[in-house]
Amino acid sequence: MAGGRGSRLKRGEKPMVTILGRRLIEYVALALEESSVERIYIATTENVPLTREWALDWNLSVLDTPGMGFVPDMIYAVKAAEVADPIMIVMADLPLINSDLIDTIIEVYEGRPEPALSTHTPLDLHRRLGRRPDSLFNYRDQLIVPSGINVLEGREIEREQEDYHLIMERIELAVNVNVAEDLRLCERILQGDFI
C-alpha cells in the first residue's frame, strides 16, 4: 500500500522519501522480492505519481486505486488484482522489514486455522524506542500496536475476517515512518547506532 498523502512527514510522496540513499518503498520492495512472496503489487493513488513511475520502472504491477482511504483502497486493489488466495498487505513505510521476517509471518499464517493474520508489537517496545504509536489495542490484557503487515483471504476481502494476532517484539515491525523523528530513528537503526 503506497498511495497515502504522507502529510505528517511533510516531505512530498512518503514512499519516495530516502533513508541512506534508498527510498522507503525500495526497502520494502527488496524485502518482498527476497522473500517467498510470489508477486508484488503496488497500490497507488493520484497522490503519488512519482511512486507509480518508480514501481513501473522496477517492473512491478501497479494498481491505481481511487484514493478513498486505506481500507477502501486495499479492497479495491485486491479485487483489481483478482487475488482469491491469501494475500499479504504491507505498508510502504516499513523500511526495516526483511525477507526473513516476511517469511516467518507467512510460516505462522500457514500454521494457523484463522483465515487472516494481523501483526502487532507490544507497546513496551515502542516506549523503549522513544516512540508514541498512532493506535493501540488492549488484546488479552496486553497493550499492542498494529504494525502494518496483514494476511487476508483475497476471495473474502470485502468481509470481516477472523484474524490471528501475531505479536512480535521486533523493531522491524515497530518503526513505520510517519513523522521526521521516525525517519531519524530508522536511519540510526540502519546505521547500527541504536542498541
C-alpha positions, 0 to 999 in steps of 0.5 A, spaced: 500 500 500 503 506 497 498 511 495 497 515 502 498 523 502 504 522 507 502 529 510 505 528 517 512 527 514 511 533 510 516 531 505 512 530 498 510 522 496 512 518 503 514 512 499 519 516 495 522 519 501 530 516 502 533 513 508 541 512 506 540 513 499 534 508 498 527 510 498 522 507 503 518 503 498 525 500 495 526 497 502 520 494 502 520 492 495 527 488 496 524 485 502 518 482 498 522 480 492 527 476 497 522 473 500 517 467 498 512 472 496 510 470 489 508 477 486 508 484 488 503 489 487 503 496 488 497 500 490 497 507 488 493 513 488 493 520 484 497 522 490 503 519 488 505 519 481 512 519 482 511 512 486 507 509 480 513 511 475 518 508 480 514 501 481 513 501 473 520 502 472 522 496 477 517 492 473 512 491 478 504 491 477 501 497 479 494 498 481 491 505 481 486 505 486 481 511 487 484 514 493 478 513 498 482 511 504 486 505 506 481 500 507 477 502 501 483 502 497 486 495 499 479 492 497 479 495 491 486 493 489 485 486 491 479 485 487 483 489 481 488 484 482 483 478 482 487 475 488 482 469 491 488 466 495 491 469 501 494 475 500 499 479 504 498 487 505 504 491 507 505 498 508 510 502 504 513 505 510 516 499 513 523 500 511 526 495 516 522 489 514 526 483 511 525 477 507 526 473 513 521 476 517 516 476 511 517 469 511 516 467 518 509 471 518 507 467 512 510 460 516 505 462 522 499 464 517 500 457 514 500 454 521 494 457 523 486 455 522 484 463 522 483 465 515 487 472 516 493 474 520 494 481 523 501 483 526 502 487 532 508 489 537 507 490 544 507 497 546 513 496 551 517 496 545 515 502 542 516 506 549 523 503 549 524 506 542 522 513 544 516 512 540 508 514 541 504 509 536 498 512 532 493 506 535 493 501 540 489 495 542 488 492 549 488 484 546 488 479 552 490 484 557 496 486 553 497 493 550 499 492 542 500 496 536 498 494 529 504 494 525 502 494 518 503 487 515 496 483 514 494 476 511 487 476 508 483 471 504 483 475 497 476 471 495 473 474 502 476 481 502 470 485 502 468 481 509 470 481 516 475 476 517 477 472 523 484 474 524 490 471 528 494 476 532 501 475 531 505 479 536 512 480 535 517 484 539 521 486 533 523 493 531 522 491 524 515 491 525 515 497 530 518 503 526 513 505 520 515 512 518 510 517 519 513 523 522 521 526 521 523 523 528 521 516 525 525 517 519 531 519 524 530 513 528 530 508 522 536 511 519 540 510 526 537 503 526 540 502 519 546 505 521 547 500 527 547 506 532 541 504 536 542 498 541 
